């Protein structure tokens, strides 16, 4: 039964059906009902926990409902990732596993119907999800936009599979066909690191410039650069006691290696 949920179409269909379901968590099952798909993430569905009285949140504004998605304490609204094989089953299939005081299918069906029929709540919930990260600036770095930059197109997914199945010398031509700039960036990086001999001279030079900038930049970036590493070594060395000779020697070796790498990239300009 749970194997069926490996196909996201199954949980999507269950949540769209409007029936009372059971959602598995770390240690328990919770009665829920699907309310609306996430307008910004195709594989996410908003559900409500039917053990919580909907009167406590049903008439809230989009801003108030947004707080229910990540606030402390019991969360009446839960987001289910349908592409993550969720533990999702029909209420009748697992209600026997609920504590006796939570086996109230009549109450759950009443609440499910009440919430489903409340158009204002559905609208506010959809708005809350759509605006959840609206104030977050998009990242300029491909690796930081994997989840916020949208899903791959069918064509790019096909090309990606072909890229992985092809010899290195054929991959640059395939990568040039990607429409998603993230895929182009990752393909170029892998070529540089794994098969630079199969890159064109221009592509190799661009790759070297990218690597040099990535490792030597003084800008505040979300990865460890050579200048940042050298500063950290200095901070660690400054915190050593006089008798910590072994650690000081170890840090000196690290410092020397980092400076050699920095010098290498400076000479390569």
SULGICOR-V529752 format. One record per residue. N is the residue number from 1. PHI is phi as a letter, one per 40 degrees, with the letter a starting at -180 (NA if undefined). OMEGA is omega as a letter, one per 20 degrees, with the letter a starting at -180 (none if undefined). Layout:
<<N,PHI,OMEGA> <N,PHI,OMEGA>>
This chain:
<<1,NA,a> <2,c,r> <3,c,r> <4,c,a> <5,c,r> <6,c,r> <7,c,a> <8,d,r> <9,c,a> <10,c,r> <11,c,r> <12,d,a> <13,c,a> <14,c,a> <15,c,r> <16,c,a> <17,c,r> <18,g,a> <19,c,r> <20,c,a> <21,b,r> <22,b,r> <23,b,a> <24,c,r> <25,b,a> <26,c,a> <27,a,a> <28,a,r> <29,b,r> <30,b,r> <31,c,a> <32,b,r> <33,a,r> <34,c,a> <35,b,a> <36,a,r> <37,c,r> <38,c,a> <39,c,a> <40,b,r> <41,b,a> <42,c,a> <43,b,r> <44,b,r> <45,b,r> <46,c,r> <47,b,r> <48,b,r> <49,c,a> <50,c,r> <51,c,a> <52,b,a> <53,c,a> <54,c,r> <55,c,a> <56,c,a> <57,a,a> <58,c,a> <59,c,a> <60,c,r> <61,c,r> <62,d,r> <63,c,r> <64,c,r> <65,c,r> <66,d,r> <67,c,r> <68,c,a> <69,c,a> <70,a,a> <71,c,r> <72,c,r> <73,g,r> <74,d,a> <75,b,r> <76,c,a> <77,b,r> <78,b,r> <79,c,a> <80,b,r> <81,c,a> <82,c,r> <83,c,a> <84,b,a> <85,f,a> <86,c,r> <87,c,a> <88,b,a> <89,a,r> <90,c,a> <91,d,a> <92,c,a> <93,c,a> <94,b,a> <95,c,r> <96,c,a> <97,c,r> <98,c,r> <99,d,a> <100,d,a> <101,c,r> <102,b,r> <103,c,a> <104,b,a> <105,c,r> <106,c,r> <107,c,a> <108,c,r> <109,c,r> <110,c,a> <111,c,r> <112,c,r> <113,c,a> <114,c,a> <115,c,a> <116,c,a> <117,c,a> <118,c,a> <119,c,a> <120,c,r> <121,c,r> <122,d,a> <123,c,a> <124,c,r> <125,c,r> <126,c,r> <127,c,r> <128,c,r> <129,c,a> <130,c,a> <131,c,a> <132,d,a> <133,b,a> <134,c,a> <135,c,a> <136,c,r> <137,c,r> <138,c,a> <139,c,r> <140,c,a> <141,b,a> <142,d,a> <143,c,r> <144,c,a> <145,b,a> <146,c,a> <147,c,a> <148,b,a> <149,c,r> <150,g,a> <151,c,r> <152,c,r> <153,c,r> <154,d,a> <155,c,r> <156,c,r> <157,c,r> <158,c,r> <159,c,r> <160,c,r> <161,c,r> <162,c,r> <163,d,a> <164,c,a> <165,c,a> <166,c,r> <167,c,a> <168,d,a> <169,c,r> <170,c,a> <171,c,r> <172,d,a> <173,c,r> <174,c,a> <175,c,a> <176,c,a> <177,c,r> <178,c,r> <179,c,r> <180,c,a> <181,c,r> <182,c,r> <183,c,r> <184,c,a> <185,c,a> <186,c,r> <187,c,a> <188,c,r> <189,c,r> <190,c,r> <191,c,a> <192,c,a> <193,c,a> <194,b,a> <195,a,a> <196,c,r> <197,c,a> <198,c,r> <199,c,r> <200,c,r> <201,d,a> <202,c,r> <203,c,r> <204,c,r> <205,c,r> <206,c,r> <207,c,r> <208,c,r> <209,c,r> <210,c,a> <211,c,r> <212,c,r> <213,c,a> <214,c,a> <215,c,a> <216,b,a> <217,d,r> <218,c,a> <219,c,r> <220,c,a> <221,b,a> <222,c,r> <223,a,a> <224,c,r> <225,c,r> <226,c,r> <227,c,r> <228,c,r> <229,c,r> <230,c,r> <231,c,r> <232,c,r> <233,c,r> <234,c,r> <235,c,r> <236,c,a> <237,c,a> <238,c,a> <239,c,a> <240,c,r> <241,c,a> <242,d,a> <243,c,a> <244,c,a> <245,c,a> <246,c,r> <247,c,r> <248,c,r> <249,c,r> <250,c,r> <251,c,r> <252,c,r> <253,c,r> <254,c,r> <255,d,a> <256,c,r> <257,c,r> <258,c,r> <259,c,r> <260,c,r> <261,c,r> <262,c,r> <263,c,r> <264,d,a> <265,c,r> <266,c,r> <267,c,a> <268,c,a> <269,c,none>>
